[in-house]
């Protein structure tokens, strides 16, 4: 049995990517972003940060505030966020365009300072070094078959925490891996799955 949902446009999608009056943002994100490879220190720092802020909340809450987050955190340019001061932290706590969580804001500034100490491209290489081999990896047919934590995400979280990064537990790490294309968790019959495989330079997974 396929776990995809076919919308009136006749295109099969993962259930969470279905469109409704309230969730149209999810459809665009599902179709054009989620699972496609993301590279670049700043881009991955942004995804790491947004996934951390999502903890305990729905992703749509973060997605709809992403423009506000980008404005508040200097476009997630690591070098700039690393220079944020206590005054900036207070400014962020008063910014209605983001999630005003003191611990997560402090973690973001701390994470930026750690990332700024790495060599250019090192954060990218570090995160992508935990991408599992795609060959032979089970292809999920239903949402129930999609894991929340994997040995790779657990190892990535452990490595990041060892370096001092915060709010990067195994579940958050795996959500980042899914979003940034380290793994392809689009369902077998989802129309985006093959596009993700092609973008990753791999053949489409066998069904």
QUIBEL-V581474 format. One record per residue. RES is the residue in one letter. SS is DSSP state (h for helix, s for strand, l for the rest). OMEGA is omega in whole degrees, -180 to 180 (none if undefined). Layout:
# QUIBEL-V581474
{{RES & SS & OMEGA} {RES & SS & OMEGA}}
This chain:
# QUIBEL-V581474
{{X & l & 179} {X & l & 180} {X & l & -178} {X & l & 176} {X & s & 179} {X & s & -179} {X & l & 178} {X & l & 178} {X & l & 176} {X & l & -177} {X & l & 180} {X & s & -178} {X & s & 170} {X & l & -175} {X & h & -177} {X & h & 180} {X & h & -180} {X & l & -177} {X & l & 169} {X & l & -178} {X & l & -177} {X & l & -170} {X & l & -179} {X & h & 179} {X & h & 179} {X & h & -178} {X & h & -180} {X & h & 179} {X & h & 179} {X & h & -173} {X & h & -170} {X & h & -175} {X & l & -169} {X & l & 178} {X & l & 177} {X & l & -176} {X & l & 177} {X & l & 178} {X & l & -179} {X & l & -177} {X & h & -177} {X & h & -179} {X & h & 180} {X & h & 175} {X & h & 177} {X & h & -178} {X & h & 178} {X & h & -178} {X & h & -178} {X & h & 177} {X & h & 178} {X & h & 178} {X & h & -179} {X & h & -177} {X & l & -179} {X & l & -179} {X & l & 175} {X & l & -179} {X & h & -180} {X & h & 178} {X & h & 179} {X & h & -177} {X & h & -178} {X & h & 178} {X & h & -176} {X & h & 176} {X & h & 178} {X & h & 177} {X & h & -179} {X & h & 178} {X & h & -177} {X & h & -176} {X & l & 172} {X & h & 179} {X & h & -178} {X & h & 173} {X & l & -172} {X & h & -176} {X & h & -179} {X & h & -180} {X & h & 179} {X & l & -180} {X & l & 179} {X & l & -178} {X & l & 175} {X & h & 178} {X & h & 177} {X & h & 179} {X & h & 178} {X & h & 176} {X & h & -180} {X & h & 179} {X & h & -180} {X & l & -175} {X & l & -179} {X & l & -179} {X & l & 180} {X & l & 173} {X & l & -173} {X & l & 180} {X & l & -174} {X & h & -177} {X & h & -179} {X & h & 176} {X & h & 179} {X & h & 179} {X & h & 180} {X & h & 179} {X & h & 178} {X & h & 179} {X & h & 179} {X & h & 180} {X & h & 177} {X & h & -180} {X & h & -179} {X & h & 179} {X & l & 179} {X & l & 177} {X & l & 177} {X & l & -180} {X & l & -176} {X & h & 179} {X & h & 177} {X & h & -178} {X & h & 180} {X & h & -178} {X & h & -177} {X & h & 178} {X & l & -180} {X & l & 176} {X & l & -180} {X & l & 174} {X & l & 180} {X & l & -178} {X & l & 178} {X & l & 179} {X & l & -179} {X & l & 178} {X & l & -178} {X & l & 177} {X & l & 177} {X & l & -180} {X & h & -179} {X & h & -179} {X & h & 179} {X & l & -177} {X & l & 176} {X & l & -180} {X & l & 178} {X & l & 176} {X & h & -180} {X & h & 180} {X & h & 177} {X & h & 179} {X & h & 178} {X & h & 179} {X & h & 180} {X & h & 180} {X & h & -180} {X & h & 180} {X & h & 179} {X & h & 179} {X & l & 177} {X & l & 178} {X & l & -179} {X & l & -178} {X & l & 180} {X & l & 178} {X & l & -177} {X & h & 180} {X & h & 178} {X & h & 179} {X & h & -179} {X & h & 176} {X & h & 177} {X & h & 179} {X & h & 178} {X & h & -176} {X & h & -174} {X & l & 173} {X & l & 175} {X & l & 173} {X & l & 177} {X & l & -179} {X & l & 168} {X & l & -178} {X & l & -174} {X & l & -176} {X & l & 178} {X & l & -176} {X & l & -178} {X & h & -173} {X & h & -178} {X & h & 178} {X & h & 178} {X & h & 179} {X & h & 179} {X & h & 180} {X & h & 180} {X & l & 180} {X & l & -179} {X & l & 175} {X & l & 178} {X & l & -178} {X & l & 178} {X & l & -180} {X & l & none}}
